[in-house]
Amino acid sequence: MSAPTSPAPCAPPLTRRRASATLLAAGALLAGAILPVAFQGTAQAATANGGDVIANLFEWNWKSVGQECTTVLGPKGYGAVQVAPPGDSIRLGNGTHPWWDVYQPVGYDLNSRMGTEAQFAAMVTACHNAGVKVYADAVINHTAGANQTSTDSYGGAGFNPSAYSYGSIGYDRSSFHDYPANCPNAGNTINDWNSAQQVQECQLVSLSDLYTEKDDVRSKIAGYLNKLVGYGVDGFRVDAAKHIAQADMAAILGKVGDTRWGGRPYVYQEVIPGGTGQLAPSAFEGNGSVLEFTYAHKLKDQFNGSIANLRTFGQSWGLEPSDKSAVMVTNHDLERDNSTLNYKDGSKYVLAHIFELAWGYGTPQVHSGFRFTNGDDSPPADAGGHVTDTDCSSGAWTCTDRDQGIANMVGWHNAAKGQGVANWWDNGGNAIAFSRGKAAWVAINNGGSALTQTFSTGLAAGTYCDVIHGAPATSGGCSGPAVTVTSSGQATVTVGAGDAVALYGTGTSCTSGCPTPPPTPSPTTSGTVAETFHETKSTVWGQNVYVVGSIPALGNWDPNTAVALSSASYPVWSATVGIPASTRFEYKYIVKDGSGNVTWESGANRVHTAAASGSETLDDTWK
């Protein structure tokens, strides 16, 4: 295999662990994919909430992830959670339990540092019940380091790394690339980071590189991924994807079944920039999305310089296309090498997340890990290295996903979906503002002093809750400051130093972190109109569809008083409601299951003005 020429080498990964990770991108339908028989036809207790923001709960244990889905991620509108590698991994003999040992797999059973297989299954179920998808970090390029002497693992799998023996999986020496048949360098080292052969067939920092050209190896990897899919996993972050030939990855994915919620797994791949041809990030887009390292690096540059430059932030900056980019402010590797912003950067780190969620480029992630002094530090764990429950009040964890402004911006992001950037304003330095069409508006002040300015927001006239500093109350009003937008769409706002203000919507569309509806205007005509709601929605046994909206006839946004729809013409659900004539109202459809759990349709509120008299029909499809 000839090495591609490139003036910019593929940067070698961090020392010790690092098979770099990349998220598998959702993608083309792969032929021959079969769902494990045990899970075919499994009914779902809930449906996905439709969001796309990923909470990366780096090395949280399974119990804590499940609780976070239930209490934070689901209610705030996060679309997915990324979890640690679920398989068994090496446990080093010196008792330090560095974080990176989970990136040295030794077994494909699901007993690991994060918990047992039963706890993993319970976590996925809890997240699904909250409407949150689960993406697993998939370490499939390699096993443990051939230079390791430990034969101990967290889950009890038997292995011998120096002999390339992994009995519980069925790997032996023939399952790995080797010198000189595959890798041209003695010791299986990568000497030329511009050589596709060396990058993809030699060992990444001594990690035993799997012979992914062999169908037997492909089948074993796919079997592991199918096991995860069988439990309900919805996608994969593929670690060290740059080190797997694209044809091999496509063949592996072709053996993986559809997810339990339907469709192909979302795949996003770790491809560190550098190199051309087969090693360029764009060369991996056929198998899914790629992690956007350049996005994170450029974001740090601007927040340490002038954020006014972000007006043109996008593909022209050297980023992959938006629909193929899994973007981030940082991840577990980058926060440790200080090449991006991280939790130690205070307000800049928070504001960068607010911008990421507001800007609308790529699939955004919010990184929540743990605090560290040294780059190898273990997450909080017991004496055996098993990760203990996350306690966000302890100071040991960085629960960025819970930050009030960031968490509420997830709802802002969801409401702005599909709307272009408009009403841009900047002061030429470190203060910017913009809207996403007429759906949402944000101002970000990365400067050292407060800023007062009259902005064009693009929003309709009304009073809005600033979701950075408060949340709309279910009974009306806001727990924080409110902002008034005039009939011309303008608002005079003071934005504190290192702070932001964000407004969106015209009415509540979910349980928290969402805008409060303005008072409903009185109808201009007496009497009512027979408004028939027709809503097309496929459900599973035990689920029913309701309509809820901004006026008393539709329950005043209270799911408990929502109007039940009849399924007599299933999958069309319908009901006729008396609506005050000529009244403008907003509404959404919700699904309730037998336990009373509520799932809201995604996107902005639906808006309609009732006719002056008679009857009319609204034909809608679930969003």
C-alpha positions in Angstrom: 0.0 0.0 0.0 1.6 3.3 -1.0 1.7 6.1 1.5 -0.2 9.3 0.5 1.8 12.5 0.4 0.9 15.3 2.7 2.8 18.3 4.1 0.8 18.0 7.3 1.4 14.7 9.2 -1.4 12.9 10.9 -0.7 14.1 14.5 0.2 11.1 16.7 -2.2 10.6 19.6 -1.5 11.4 23.2 0.9 9.1 24.9 -0.1 5.9 26.8 -3.7 5.0 25.9 -4.8 6.8 23.0 -6.6 5.0 20.3 -8.4 8.1 19.2 -12.1 8.1 19.2 -14.5 9.0 16.5 -18.3 9.0 16.5 -20.0 6.8 13.9 -22.3 8.8 11.7 -25.8 7.9 10.9 -25.9 6.9 7.4 -26.7 5.0 4.4 -28.8 1.9 4.7 -26.4 -1.0 5.0 -27.4 -4.2 3.3 -27.6 -7.4 5.2 -28.1 -5.9 8.6 -30.0 -8.2 10.9 -31.3 -7.4 14.3 -30.5 -10.0 16.9 -33.4 -12.5 17.0 -33.9 -12.1 20.8 -34.9 -8.4 20.3 -36.8 -8.5 17.0 -40.3 -7.0 17.4 -39.6 -5.7 20.9 -42.2 -3.1 21.9 -40.9 0.3 23.1 -42.0 1.9 26.3 -41.2 5.4 25.0 -40.3 7.3 21.9 -37.2 9.4 21.2 -37.7 13.1 22.0 -36.4 14.2 18.6 -33.5 16.3 19.9 -30.0 16.0 18.6 -27.8 17.4 21.4 -25.5 14.8 22.9 -24.6 14.9 26.5 -21.1 13.2 26.8 -21.1 11.9 30.3 -17.5 10.8 30.3 -16.9 7.8 32.5 -20.0 8.2 34.6 -21.2 4.8 35.9 -24.4 3.2 34.6 -26.5 4.0 37.6 -25.6 7.7 37.4 -26.2 7.9 33.7 -29.7 6.5 34.0 -30.5 8.9 36.8 -29.2 11.8 34.7 -31.3 10.8 31.8 -34.4 10.7 34.0 -33.9 13.9 36.0 -31.9 16.2 33.6 -31.3 15.1 30.1 -34.9 14.1 29.2 -36.6 17.0 30.8 -34.2 19.5 29.3 -34.5 18.1 25.7 -31.1 16.4 25.2 -31.5 14.0 22.3 -28.8 11.5 23.3 -26.2 10.5 25.9 -22.8 9.3 25.1 -21.5 6.6 27.5 -18.2 5.1 28.3 -17.0 1.9 26.5 -19.3 -0.8 27.9 -17.0 -3.8 27.4 -14.5 -5.3 29.9 -11.1 -3.7 30.0 -7.6 -4.3 31.5 -7.0 -3.4 35.1 -3.4 -2.3 35.7 -1.5 -3.8 38.6 -0.2 -0.6 40.2 -3.6 0.4 41.6 -3.7 3.8 40.0 -6.6 3.0 37.7 -6.0 5.6 35.0 -9.0 6.7 33.0 -7.6 5.3 29.8 -7.6 1.7 30.8 -11.2 1.5 29.6 -9.8 2.1 26.1 -7.8 -1.2 26.3 -10.6 -3.8 25.9 -10.1 -7.4 26.8 -13.6 -8.8 26.5 -16.9 -8.1 24.8 -19.0 -9.0 27.8 -20.7 -6.0 29.5 -19.2 -6.1 33.0 -16.9 -3.2 33.3 -15.6 -0.3 35.5 -19.0 1.4 35.0 -21.1 -1.5 36.3 -22.6 -4.9 35.5 -24.4 -6.0 32.3 -27.7 -5.8 34.2 -27.0 -2.2 35.3 -26.1 -1.3 31.7 -29.4 -2.7 30.4 -31.3 -0.8 33.2 -29.5 2.4 32.2 -30.5 2.1 28.6 -34.1 1.5 29.5 -34.1 4.5 31.9 -32.7 6.8 29.2 -35.2 5.5 26.6 -38.1 6.0 29.0 -36.9 9.6 29.3 -36.8 10.0 25.4 -33.0 10.0 25.3 -31.0 7.9 22.9 -27.8 6.1 24.0 -24.6 6.2 22.0 -21.8 3.9 23.2 -18.1 4.6 22.9 -17.0 1.7 20.7 -13.3 0.6 21.0 -13.0 -1.8 18.1 -9.7 -1.0 16.5 -7.6 -2.8 19.0 -7.4 -4.7 22.3 -5.1 -4.0 25.3 -1.5 -3.0 24.7 0.9 -5.8 23.7 3.3 -4.2 26.1 1.1 -4.7 29.2 1.9 -7.4 31.8 -1.4 -7.3 33.7 -3.8 -10.2 33.1 -6.5 -8.7 35.4 -9.7 -7.1 34.2 -12.6 -5.2 35.8 -15.2 -7.7 34.7 -13.3 -11.0 35.0 -12.5 -11.8 31.3 -9.4 -14.0 30.8 -6.7 -12.7 28.6 -2.9 -12.5 28.0 -1.9 -9.3 26.1 1.7 -10.4 25.5 0.5 -13.6 23.8 -2.3 -11.8 21.9 -4.8 -14.2 23.6 -8.4 -13.1 24.4 -10.3 -16.3 25.1 -13.7 -14.8 25.9 -13.8 -13.1 22.5 -12.0 -15.8 20.6 -9.0 -13.7 19.4 -5.6 -15.3 19.0 -2.3 -14.1 17.3 -3.8 -14.5 13.9 -6.6 -12.0 14.7 -4.1 -9.1 14.7 -2.0 -7.2 12.2 1.7 -8.1 12.5 5.2 -7.4 11.2 6.1 -7.9 8.4 3.0 -9.3 6.8 1.0 -6.1 7.4 3.0 -3.6 9.3 6.4 -2.8 7.5 8.1 -1.8 10.8 9.7 -4.0 13.3 7.9 -3.7 16.6 4.7 -2.9 14.8 5.3 0.9 15.4 3.9 3.7 13.3 6.9 5.6 11.9 5.2 7.5 9.1 1.9 9.2 10.1 1.2 10.0 6.4 1.2 6.3 5.4 -2.2 4.8 5.4 -0.7 1.3 5.6 1.2 2.2 8.8 -1.7 4.2 10.4 -4.2 1.4 9.7 -2.1 -1.8 10.0 0.6 -1.0 12.7 0.0 -0.5 16.4 -1.3 2.8 17.8 1.0 3.3 20.9 1.5 -0.5 21.3 -2.3 -1.3 21.3 -2.7 -4.6 19.6 -4.3 -3.8 16.2 -7.1 -6.0 15.0 -6.9 -7.7 11.6 -10.2 -6.1 10.4 -9.7 -7.4 6.8 -10.6 -10.9 8.1 -14.3 -11.8 8.1 -14.0 -13.7 11.4 -12.7 -10.5 13.2 -15.3 -8.4 11.5 -18.0 -10.8 12.7 -16.8 -10.8 16.3 -16.8 -7.0 16.4 -20.2 -6.8 14.8 -21.5 -9.3 17.3 -20.4 -7.0 20.1 -22.1 -4.0 18.5 -25.2 -6.1 17.8 -25.3 -7.0 21.5 -25.3 -3.3 22.4 -28.0 -2.6 19.7 -30.0 -5.5 21.2 -30.1 -3.7 24.6 -31.3 -0.6 22.9 -28.1 1.3 22.0 -28.8 3.8 19.2 -25.4 4.6 17.9 -21.6 4.5 18.4 -18.7 6.8 18.8 -16.0 4.8 17.1 -12.7 5.2 18.9 -9.6 5.4 16.7 -11.6 5.1 13.5 -8.7 6.7 11.6 -6.8 3.5 12.3 -9.4 1.3 10.6 -9.6 1.0 6.8 -12.8 2.5 5.5 -13.7 -0.7 3.6 -13.3 -2.7 6.8 -15.5 -0.3 8.8 -18.2 -0.5 6.1 -18.1 -4.3 6.2 -18.4 -4.3 10.0 -21.3 -1.9 10.0 -23.0 -3.9 7.3 -23.3 -6.8 9.8 -24.9 -4.5 12.4 -28.7 -4.5 12.7 -31.1 -1.6 12.9 -31.8 0.0 16.3 -34.8 -0.9 18.4 -36.2 2.6 17.8 -35.8 2.1 14.1 -33.3 3.1 11.5 -29.5 2.7 11.3 -27.3 3.4 14.3 -25.9 6.9 14.4 -22.1 6.6 13.9 -19.6 9.3 14.6 -15.9 8.5 14.1 -12.7 9.8 15.8 -10.6 11.0 13.0 -7.8 13.4 14.1 -7.1 16.0 11.3 -3.9 15.6 9.3 -3.0 13.7 6.1 -4.7 13.6 2.8 -6.3 11.0 0.7 -7.4 7.9 2.7 -6.3 9.6 5.9 -8.3 12.9 5.5 -11.4 13.3 7.7 -13.5 13.6 4.5 -12.5 10.1 3.4 -14.4 8.6 6.4 -17.7 10.3 5.7 -19.1 7.3 3.8 -19.3 5.4 7.0 -20.8 8.2 9.1 -20.0 11.5 10.7 -16.7 12.6 12.1 -15.7 14.3 15.3 -14.9 17.9 14.5 -11.5 18.6 16.2 -11.0 21.7 14.1 -14.3 23.2 15.3 -13.1 22.9 18.9 -9.6 24.3 18.2 -11.0 27.3 16.3 -13.6 28.0 18.9 -10.9 28.3 21.6 -8.9 30.7 19.3 -11.9 33.0 19.0 -12.9 33.0 22.6 -9.3 33.9 23.4 -9.3 36.5 20.7 -12.4 38.1 19.1 -15.7 36.3 18.9 -16.9 38.8 16.4 -15.0 36.7 13.9 -17.5 33.9 14.4 -19.9 35.6 12.0 -18.6 33.3 9.2 -17.9 30.2 11.3 -18.5 27.1 9.2 -17.2 25.0 6.4 -15.1 27.8 5.0 -13.0 27.6 8.2 -11.8 24.1 7.2 -14.7 22.2 8.9 -16.3 19.1 7.5 -19.9 19.7 6.2 -22.5 20.4 8.9 -24.4 17.2 8.3 -21.2 15.1 8.7 -19.8 17.0 11.7 -20.1 15.9 15.4 -19.0 19.2 16.9 -17.7 19.9 20.4 -16.2 22.5 22.7 -13.9 19.8 24.1 -13.7 16.1 24.8 -11.8 13.9 27.3 -8.5 14.0 25.3 -8.6 17.6 24.3 -9.3 19.0 27.7 -6.2 17.1 29.0 -3.8 18.4 26.4 -5.2 22.0 26.8 -5.7 22.4 23.0 -9.3 23.5 23.6 -11.3 25.3 26.2 -12.1 23.2 29.3 -13.8 23.5 32.6 -10.8 25.4 34.0 -11.6 28.3 31.6 -14.7 29.4 33.6 -17.1 31.7 31.7 -15.4 31.2 28.4 -16.1 27.5 28.6 -19.8 28.1 29.4 -20.2 30.8 26.7 -18.5 28.6 24.1 -21.2 25.9 24.8 -23.9 28.5 24.5 -22.6 29.6 21.1 -22.3 25.9 20.0 -25.9 25.3 20.9 -27.1 28.5 19.3 -25.1 28.5 16.1 -26.7 25.3 14.6 -23.6 23.8 12.9 -23.3 20.0 13.1 -24.5 17.7 15.9 -23.5 19.4 19.1 -22.1 17.8 22.2 -21.9 19.0 25.9 -19.0 17.4 27.7 -19.4 16.4 31.4 -16.5 14.6 32.9 -14.5 14.8 36.1 -11.9 17.2 37.5 -8.2 16.2 37.2 -4.8 17.3 38.3 -2.7 15.0 36.2 -3.7 13.8 32.7 -3.9 10.1 33.8 -6.1 10.7 36.9 -8.8 8.1 37.5 -12.4 9.1 37.8 -13.7 8.9 41.3 -13.6 5.2 42.1 -13.5 2.6 44.8 -10.3 0.7 45.7 -10.9 -1.8 42.9 -11.2 1.0 40.3 -14.9 0.7 39.8 -16.4 4.2 39.2 -18.5 5.4 42.0 -21.8 7.3 41.7 -21.6 10.8 40.3 -22.1 13.5 42.9 -22.3 16.9 41.2 -22.1 18.7 44.5 -18.8 17.1 45.6 -16.6 19.2 43.4 -15.1 16.1 41.8 -17.3 16.1 38.7 -17.8 18.7 36.0 -21.5 18.4 35.4 -21.6 20.9 32.5 -24.8 19.3 31.2 -26.6 20.7 34.3 -25.3 24.3 34.1 -28.6 26.3 34.0 -27.7 28.4 31.0 -26.3 25.4 29.0 -29.1 23.1 29.9 -31.8 25.6 29.0 -30.0 26.4 25.7 -30.8 22.8 24.7 -34.5 23.7 24.5 -33.5 27.0 22.7 -31.5 24.9 20.2 -34.4 22.5 19.6 -36.8 25.3 19.0 -34.5 27.0 16.5 -34.0 23.9 14.4 -34.2 24.6 10.7 -34.0 28.4 11.1 -31.1 30.3 9.6 -28.9 32.8 11.4 -30.3 36.4 11.1 -30.1 39.8 12.8 -26.3 39.5 13.4 -24.8 42.2 15.6 -21.3 42.6 17.0 -19.1 45.3 18.5 -16.1 44.3 16.5 -14.6 42.5 19.5 -16.0 40.2 22.1 -19.8 40.8 22.1 -22.1 39.3 19.5 -25.9 38.7 19.1 -28.0 37.0 16.5 -31.3 35.3 16.0 -32.3 32.0 14.4 -34.9 33.2 12.1 -37.9 34.4 14.1 -37.7 31.5 16.6 -34.9 32.4 19.0 -32.4 35.1 19.9 -29.1 35.2 21.9 -26.5 37.7 23.0 -23.1 36.7 24.2 -20.7 39.0 26.0 -17.2 37.6 26.2 -15.8 41.0 27.3 -14.8 42.3 30.7 -17.6 44.8 31.3 -21.3 44.8 31.0 -23.0 45.8 27.8 -26.3 47.6 27.3 -27.6 47.7 23.7 -30.9 47.9 21.8 -31.0 44.8 19.6 -33.1 43.6 16.7 -34.2 40.2 17.8 -36.4 39.0 15.0 -38.9 37.9 17.7 -42.6 38.7 17.8 -43.7 41.3 20.3 -44.1 40.0 23.9 -42.4 39.3 27.2 -39.8 36.5 27.2 -38.0 34.6 29.9 -34.2 34.9 29.7 -33.4 31.2 29.9 -29.7 31.7 30.7 -30.7 33.0 34.2 -34.1 31.5 34.8 -36.8 29.2 33.6 -40.5 29.8 32.8 -42.8 28.8 35.6 -45.6 26.4 34.7 -48.2 28.8 36.2 -46.8 31.7 34.1 -44.0 34.2 34.7 -40.3 33.4 35.0 -37.9 32.4 37.8 -35.3 34.8 36.4 -35.3 38.1 34.5 -37.7 38.8 31.6 -37.1 40.8 28.5 -39.7 42.8 26.6 -39.7 42.8 22.8 -41.4 45.6 21.1 -43.8 45.4 18.0 -40.7 46.2 15.8 -38.9 43.2 17.2 -36.4 45.3 19.3 -35.3 44.8 22.9 -33.0 46.8 25.1 -30.9 44.3 27.0 -28.0 44.5 29.5 -25.6 41.6 29.1 -23.1 41.1 32.0 -19.4 40.6 31.5 -18.7 37.0 30.7 -22.4 36.3 30.4 -25.3 35.8 27.9 -29.0 36.4 27.4 -31.2 34.0 25.4 -34.9 34.2 24.4 -37.0 31.9 22.4 -40.5 30.8 21.5 -43.9 32.3 22.3 -45.3 29.6 24.5 -44.4 26.7 26.7 -43.9 23.4 24.7 -42.5 21.2 27.4 -42.1 20.8 31.2 -39.1 23.0 32.0 -36.6 25.2 30.3 -39.1 26.5 27.8 -40.8 29.8 27.2 -44.0 30.8 28.9 -46.9 31.7 26.6 -48.0 35.4 26.5 -51.6 36.1 27.6 -54.1 34.9 25.1 -55.9 37.8 23.4 -59.6 38.0 23.8 -61.6 36.8 20.7 -62.8 39.5 18.4 -66.0 37.6 17.6 -68.4 35.9 20.0 -69.1 32.2 19.8 -67.0 29.2 19.0 -65.6 27.3 16.1 -65.7 23.5 15.8 -61.9 22.9 15.4 -61.2 19.3 14.4 -57.6 18.1 15.1 -56.4 15.3 12.8 -53.0 14.0 13.9 -51.1 11.1 12.3 -49.0 9.2 14.7 -48.0 5.5 14.9 -47.9 4.4 18.5 -47.3 1.2 20.5 -49.7 -0.6 22.8 -50.6 1.5 25.8 -49.9 4.9 24.3 -52.5 7.5 23.5 -52.2 10.9 21.8 -53.5 14.2 23.1 -53.5 17.9 22.0 -52.6 20.6 24.4 -52.2 24.4 23.9 -52.2 28.0 25.0 -55.9 28.4 25.7 -58.3 26.9 28.3 -60.0 24.8 25.7 -56.7 23.0 25.1 -55.6 22.7 28.7 -53.5 25.9 29.1 -50.3 23.8 28.3 -51.1 21.4 31.2 -50.6 17.8 30.1 -53.0 16.7 32.8 -55.9 18.6 31.2 -54.9 18.0 27.6 -57.6 16.9 25.1 -57.6 13.2 24.4 -57.8 12.2 20.7 -59.6 9.2 19.4 -57.8 6.4 17.5 -60.9 5.2 15.7 -59.2 6.0 12.3 -55.7 4.9 13.5 -53.0 5.9 12.7 -55.0 9.2 12.4 -56.0 10.4 15.9 -58.8 13.0 16.1 -61.0 15.2 18.3 -63.2 18.2 17.8 -62.9 21.1 20.2 -64.9 24.3 20.6 -62.4 27.1 20.1 -63.3 30.8 20.7 -63.9 32.3 17.2 -61.0 34.4 15.7 -58.7 33.5 18.5 -55.0 32.9 17.8 -53.7 29.9 19.7 -50.6 27.7 19.9 -50.6 24.0 20.4 -48.7 20.7 20.3 -49.4 17.0 20.4 -48.2 14.8 23.2 -48.2 11.0 23.8 -49.0 9.5 27.2 -48.2 5.9 28.1 -50.0 3.7 30.6 -47.9 5.0 33.4 -48.7 8.6 32.7 -45.3 9.4 31.1 -45.5 12.3 28.7 -43.6 12.7 25.4 -43.9 16.0 23.7 -43.4 16.3 19.9 -40.3 18.2 19.0 -39.9 21.6 17.2 -41.6 24.9 17.6 -45.2 25.3 18.8 -47.9 25.0 16.1 -49.8 28.3 15.6 -53.3 28.8 14.2 -56.0 31.5 14.3 -59.5 30.1 14.5 -62.0 31.0 11.9 -64.7 33.7 12.6 -67.5 31.0 12.5 -68.4 27.5 11.4 -65.9 24.6 11.5 -62.5 23.7 10.2 -60.0 20.9 10.3 -56.2 20.9 11.1 -54.4 18.0 9.4 -51.0 17.5 11.2 -48.3 14.9 11.4 -46.3 14.2 14.5 -43.0 16.1 14.6 
